[in-house]
Amino acid sequence: MHSCNDRLVITYNGEIYNFLELRKELSDYPFQSQCDTEVILAAYLKWGISCIDRFQGMFAIALYDRETNDLYLVRDRIGKKPLYYWIDGENIVFASELKPIMEYPGFPRKIRQDVIRRYLYQQCVNEPDAIFENVYKVEPGQIIRFHGGKTERWKYWDIAEVYHRKKEQPVGSYEEAKEELKDILRDAVRKRMIADVPLGTFLSGGYDSSLVTAIAQEASSDPVKTYSIGFNEEKYNEAKYAKEVAKHLGTKHTETYID
């Protein structure tokens, strides 16, 4: 998508949950759509790359500024959406997965020997590394600026910093903690229910999914669609608990058993 003045172009995977709130602050921008992608463009034009600090969501963003010749690669705070890049001299190639980078003409496909050991031990490759030489992952909460063949990296959000900052102002009591957590959870779930496609929850019957589903049902005027996978092996099967939770909450439940 391009900005209204054609200065910016963005390719983006994810969702900005608070985009409607941000859109109100950006009322001077001539919006042509109702989507969150255009809000990112408008926010950058108003606040620069620091607009990222205002976004609540999961995203992998590549934003090119024609005026400054800057390319920004940005990943959400926790790193829910992946973003890979390969630097070949003065060129950069980026994608949400490795396959498109592998298709780029001249990509050497050289495996990193030092990473193989970690992959076999951990069953994954932790960022910023990737399995190929000179290919990297954007880290969670990181911005990468690519300009004139040079890269600059910095963290805009770090969970360790948040932890230490919160530690300086501890919660006064268990009741206070319980109420604050309840407010945070309700706010988080309700924000994620703003969407232009049908919504549902994966319900396992465990604490986490049951809690999220309960809050979603509380915020919905219609029965929430819930889905569960069951197993015929009794010791692996949690579908019966999910069914009880769905019945208690009054959701529109679908379950499928697989062998």
Solvent accessible surface area in square Angstrom, and as a share of the most:
residue,aa,sasa,rsa
1,M,90,0.40
2,H,92,0.41
3,S,4,0.03
4,C,69,0.41
5,N,86,0.44
6,D,84,0.43
7,R,61,0.22
8,L,0,0.00
9,V,42,0.24
10,I,6,0.03
11,T,82,0.48
12,Y,44,0.17
13,N,60,0.31
14,G,29,0.28
15,E,48,0.21
16,I,0,0.00
17,Y,13,0.05
18,N,10,0.05
19,F,26,0.11
20,L,76,0.38
21,E,91,0.41
22,L,7,0.03
23,R,51,0.19
24,K,161,0.68
25,E,88,0.39
26,L,1,0.01
27,S,96,0.62
28,D,118,0.61
29,Y,21,0.08
30,P,74,0.47
31,F,37,0.16
32,Q,150,0.67
33,S,32,0.21
34,Q,144,0.64
35,C,41,0.24
36,D,19,0.10
37,T,24,0.14
38,E,7,0.03
39,V,0,0.00
40,I,1,0.01
41,L,0,0.00
42,A,3,0.02
43,A,0,0.00
44,Y,13,0.05
45,L,52,0.26
46,K,104,0.44
47,W,53,0.19
48,G,27,0.26
49,I,35,0.18
50,S,63,0.41
51,C,1,0.01
52,I,4,0.02
53,D,78,0.40
54,R,98,0.36
55,F,2,0.01
56,Q,75,0.34
57,G,23,0.22
58,M,45,0.20
59,F,2,0.01
60,A,5,0.04
61,I,1,0.01
62,A,6,0.04
63,L,4,0.02
64,Y,70,0.27
65,D,0,0.00
66,R,115,0.42
67,E,125,0.56
68,T,58,0.34
69,N,77,0.40
70,D,9,0.04
71,L,19,0.09
72,Y,17,0.07
73,L,0,0.00
74,V,1,0.00
75,R,17,0.06
76,D,2,0.01
77,R,80,0.29
78,I,107,0.54
79,G,15,0.14
80,K,126,0.53
81,K,45,0.19
82,P,55,0.34
83,L,7,0.04
84,Y,34,0.13
85,Y,4,0.01
86,W,10,0.03
87,I,42,0.22
88,D,63,0.33
89,G,61,0.58
90,E,138,0.62
91,N,80,0.41
92,I,28,0.14
93,V,22,0.13
94,F,65,0.27
95,A,15,0.11
96,S,46,0.30
97,E,85,0.38
98,L,36,0.18
99,K,140,0.59
100,P,69,0.43
101,I,1,0.00
102,M,52,0.23
103,E,130,0.58
104,Y,85,0.32
105,P,111,0.70
106,G,73,0.70
107,F,17,0.07
108,P,64,0.40
109,R,118,0.43
110,K,118,0.50
111,I,66,0.34
112,R,44,0.16
113,Q,129,0.57
114,D,64,0.33
115,V,0,0.00
116,I,57,0.29
117,R,166,0.61
118,R,80,0.29
119,Y,97,0.37
120,L,118,0.59
121,Y,186,0.71
122,Q,72,0.32
123,Q,132,0.58
124,C,62,0.37
125,V,19,0.11
126,N,68,0.35
127,E,59,0.26
128,P,57,0.36
129,D,24,0.13
130,A,1,0.01
131,I,38,0.19
132,F,14,0.06
133,E,70,0.32
134,N,81,0.42
135,V,0,0.00
136,Y,66,0.25
137,K,30,0.13
138,V,0,0.00
139,E,45,0.20
140,P,31,0.20
141,G,0,0.00
142,Q,13,0.06
143,I,4,0.02
144,I,1,0.00
145,R,68,0.25
146,F,21,0.09
147,H,70,0.31
148,G,58,0.56
149,G,21,0.20
150,K,159,0.68
151,T,43,0.25
152,E,84,0.38
153,R,113,0.41
154,W,83,0.29
155,K,95,0.40
156,Y,38,0.15
157,W,55,0.19
158,D,42,0.22
159,I,113,0.57
160,A,51,0.39
161,E,112,0.50
162,V,29,0.17
163,Y,124,0.47
164,H,105,0.47
165,R,141,0.51
166,K,129,0.55
167,K,127,0.54
168,E,140,0.63
169,Q,149,0.66
170,P,104,0.65
171,V,71,0.41
172,G,68,0.65
173,S,59,0.38
174,Y,162,0.61
175,E,101,0.45
176,E,87,0.39
177,A,40,0.31
178,K,86,0.37
179,E,82,0.37
180,E,76,0.34
181,L,102,0.51
182,K,78,0.33
183,D,87,0.45
184,I,99,0.50
185,L,48,0.24
186,R,78,0.28
187,D,73,0.38
188,A,30,0.23
189,V,13,0.08
190,R,108,0.40
191,K,26,0.11
192,R,105,0.38
193,M,53,0.24
194,I,71,0.36
195,A,47,0.36
196,D,138,0.71
197,V,97,0.56
198,P,120,0.75
199,L,78,0.39
200,G,41,0.39
201,T,23,0.14
202,F,178,0.74
203,L,3,0.02
204,S,48,0.31
205,G,21,0.20
206,G,32,0.31
207,Y,202,0.77
208,D,118,0.61
209,S,23,0.15
210,S,21,0.13
211,L,86,0.43
212,V,61,0.35
213,T,0,0.00
214,A,32,0.25
215,I,13,0.07
216,A,5,0.04
217,Q,32,0.14
218,E,93,0.42
219,A,43,0.33
220,S,34,0.22
221,S,116,0.75
222,D,95,0.49
223,P,82,0.52
224,V,14,0.08
225,K,81,0.34
226,T,0,0.00
227,Y,86,0.33
228,S,10,0.06
229,I,94,0.48
230,G,0,0.00
231,F,71,0.30
232,N,106,0.55
233,E,85,0.38
234,E,112,0.50
235,K,172,0.73
236,Y,135,0.51
237,N,14,0.07
238,E,95,0.43
239,A,0,0.00
240,K,81,0.34
241,Y,109,0.41
242,A,0,0.00
243,K,115,0.49
244,E,117,0.52
245,V,32,0.19
246,A,3,0.02
247,K,174,0.74
248,H,156,0.70
249,L,42,0.21
250,G,43,0.41
251,T,18,0.10
252,K,129,0.54
253,H,51,0.23
254,T,68,0.40
255,E,59,0.26
256,T,71,0.41
257,Y,98,0.37
258,I,78,0.40
259,D,153,0.79
